């Protein structure tokens, strides 16, 4: 990923996430970004879930900008 994602960015899943149940191409909006020793973790409000309420946590390698 060339530019770090920020709150409000639209993203899409680029690989199956075994923990979240979301698949390639599912989309959402970054709600929060946490920096950890292992890299950034993105809290994403997924469109499939109505986009509100709960968020799903993805590693940077699991999502990309939805442009």
N, C-alpha and C positions, 0 to 999 in steps of 0.2 A: 504494500500500500504506500503510495508516494506521499500523500498528505495525511496527517492524523485526522481521524473523524472527530467531530465535535457535537455537542448537544444540538438537536434540531436537524441533523443530517439524515437524509433518507438513505437506507442501506438495503442490501439483499443478501441472503444467505448464499454462500458459494460452495458449501459442502454439507452433507448430512450431519446434523448434530445429534449424536446418539442420546444426549441427555435432554435436549429440549423437545425433540420430536419434530422439529422444523426441517424442511428439505430445501434443496437447491432452488433458488428463485423466489422463495418466500420473502416478503418485504416488510419493513417496519421503519421506525424513527428512533434515533438515538435519544435516550431520555437522560442518561447519566454516564460519565466516564470515570472509572477508577484506575489509578496507576498502581501497579503492584511490582514486586521485584521480578516477576515473570512476564511483565508486559502489561499493556492496557487491557482492561475488561470493559465491555460496552453493555450497558443495560438498555435493551431495545424493546419498545412497545410495538408488538407485532400487529400488522393489519388483520391477520387471520383471527386474532383474539379480540378484535374490535378496536385496537389501538389505544385502549385506556385501561387503567387499573394496574394490572400486573405487568412486569417486564421480564424479559429473558436475558440471561447473561451470556455473551459471546466473547470469545477471544478474537483478537484482530485478524487472525488467519481464517476465521470462519465467516467473515462478512466483508463486503466491499461497498463503495459508494454506488447508489442506484441513480445513474445518470442517463 
